[in-house]
Amino acid sequence: MELLTHERAFRSRADKTASGYRIALPSSRWGTQYVGTVTYLSGTPGAGPRTELDTASSEPLHPAAREVLLAALDQGYADPRRLHHPGRSARLLLDNARAVVAETLGVRTDEVSFTGSGTEAVHRGLLGLLRGSRRGRQVAHSPVEHAAVRHAVAWGGEPVEVPCDRAGRVHADDLTRAALAPEVGVVALQTANHEVGTVQPVGEVEPPDGVPLFTDACASMGRLPLPGGWAAAAGSAHKWGGPAGVGVLLVRKGARWRNPFPGDDRVDERVAGFENVPGALAAAAALQAVVAEREDVSARQRLLVDRIRAAVAEIPDTEVVGDPVDRLPHLVTCSFLYVDGEALVHALDRHGFGVASGSACAASTLEPSAVLAAMGVLTHGNVRVSLGRDTTEAEVDRFLAVLPGVVRDLRAEVGL
Ligand SMILES: Cc1ncc(COP(=O)(O)O)c(C=O)c1O
C-alpha cells in the first residue's frame, strides 16, 4: 500500500474541493479510499527543482527510520503489557528502542521514556522536577527558551527570566546566581537555541543543592552530544530524522522527579497512553544513524553555513545573528533591514527554496520572535535557513545566487 504524493494524487484520482485536493490511499484489497485534503498554497506543484532549507522545523525521515518503521508497523502494533506473542513482540521492540536511545545518548536505559512529542517531553520533564522540588515554584530560565518551556512554566510555576547576550547566550554565573533564591525550585536552560543555533553553557550552571536543572535538548539531540549537569532533558525525534509525534524524556537516576500529570498503568510509569512502539523504534534507529554519521555531516554543514554567513554579510543592511562558532552545525538566521520576513519566505518559496521566518515558532500569531527580541537584534525581516543531511554545495550556491536579488526586489517594492 502506498500513500500518494500531492502531485500524483492530483494527476491520478484527485478530486478538487473548495480547500484543496484530496489525497488517495489506494489498496488492492480495500479499493481506493480518500483520506484527506491538501491545499496548494502557491505556485504549480512539482514545477522546477526545490530545495528545502527548513530542517530545524522538521527533518525528513532518515532512510534507516523508514525501513524500521515499516517493519515495526506490522510487528509492534500490540499492547506491550500483554503476555501473548504479539504483546511480547511489541514489548521487545519497545525495550529495544529504549536500549538503543540510551546507548546512543550515553545514559542508562531506565532514564529513557518515550512521549508523544518533544513538547510533551519538555512538559513532563520540567514540571516533574518542579513537582519533586522541595523549594519554591519559581523556574529560573533563559529568555530564549522554546514556547514548550515557557508555556510549561506559565502553567505550573512562576517564571524568573535571566537575560541573554546579543548572541542569545545566557551566562552560566547569572543563572547560578538566580537559582540561589529560595523561591526557585528548578533551573531551565536549553542545550542550543532553535532559532539562532547558539549553544548554551548548560554544563557550567551550578545551581545549589536541591535545585535540579532541566535542559530542552530538542534542537540539538542527535546533532550535538548531551551536556552534563541536567536532572531531566527532552528531545524530539522529528528534529533528527525520526518520525513526528515521538519525544524522548530523560530523567536522571536519583533525580527528584514526580509525575506532574495523572498516572497510568503502562510499561513506563513516567508517561501515559498507549505506546507508539513503531514510532519509538524508528526514532531510535534514526538517532543511532545520525549519531554514527554526525562527524561527517556536521563538518559539511558547518562549512556550508559559514559560506551562507559570509555571503549574507555582503548584502547591504543585513545582520547575521547567533554565535558564529559555538552553534548548531546546520542552521543560521539572518535579518534583512527594510524587508518583511514573511514576504521574504514567500518570495524564496516561489524560487523553490523552503526557509522559515526567524519567528517561525510564532508565525501563526504574527508576533515578533521572542528569541530575537530578547537578544536585542532586529525582530523583522528574518529568515532561518537550516540544512539537511543531504544538502549540497550546489544547492547552497543556487540559494546564494538568488537571495541578493530577492532582497533587492522586496526593498524596491517599498521604494528603497
Ligand atoms: C527547542 C525546542 N523545544 C521543543 C520543541 C517541541 O518539539 P515538538 O515539535 O516535537 O513538540 C521544539 C520544536 O520546535 C524545539 O525546537
The ligand as an SDF file (V2000), in Angstrom:
LIG
                    3D

 16 16  0  0  0  0  0  0  0  0999 V2000
   13.9310   23.7540   21.3200 C   0  0  0  0  0  0  0  0  0  0  0  0
   12.6400   23.0460   21.0700 C   0  0  0  0  0  0  0  0  0  0  0  0
   11.9330   22.5850   22.1090 N   0  0  0  0  0  0  0  0  0  0  0  0
   10.7700   21.9200   21.9440 C   0  0  0  0  0  0  0  0  0  0  0  0
   10.2400   21.7200   20.6900 C   0  0  0  0  0  0  0  0  0  0  0  0
    8.9440   20.9760   20.5400 C   0  0  0  0  0  0  0  0  0  0  0  0
    9.1220   19.7130   19.9460 O   0  0  0  0  0  0  0  0  0  0  0  0
    7.9060   19.0030   19.1660 P   0  0  0  0  0  0  0  0  0  0  0  0
    7.7690   19.7080   17.8620 O   0  0  0  0  0  0  0  0  0  0  0  0
    8.3520   17.5740   18.9790 O   0  0  0  0  0  0  0  0  0  0  0  0
    6.7030   19.0910   20.0200 O   0  0  0  0  0  0  0  0  0  0  0  0
   10.9240   22.2190   19.5760 C   0  0  0  0  0  0  0  0  0  0  0  0
   10.3360   22.0950   18.2240 C   0  0  0  0  0  0  0  0  0  0  0  0
   10.1540   23.0940   17.5380 O   0  0  0  0  0  0  0  0  0  0  0  0
   12.1650   22.8830   19.7670 C   0  0  0  0  0  0  0  0  0  0  0  0
   12.8610   23.3680   18.7290 O   0  0  0  0  0  0  0  0  0  0  0  0
  1  2  1  0
  2  3  1  0
  2 15  2  0
  3  4  2  0
  4  5  1  0
  5  6  1  0
  5 12  2  0
  6  7  1  0
  7  8  1  0
  8  9  2  0
  8 10  1  0
  8 11  1  0
 12 13  1  0
 12 15  1  0
 13 14  2  0
 15 16  1  0
M  END
$$$$
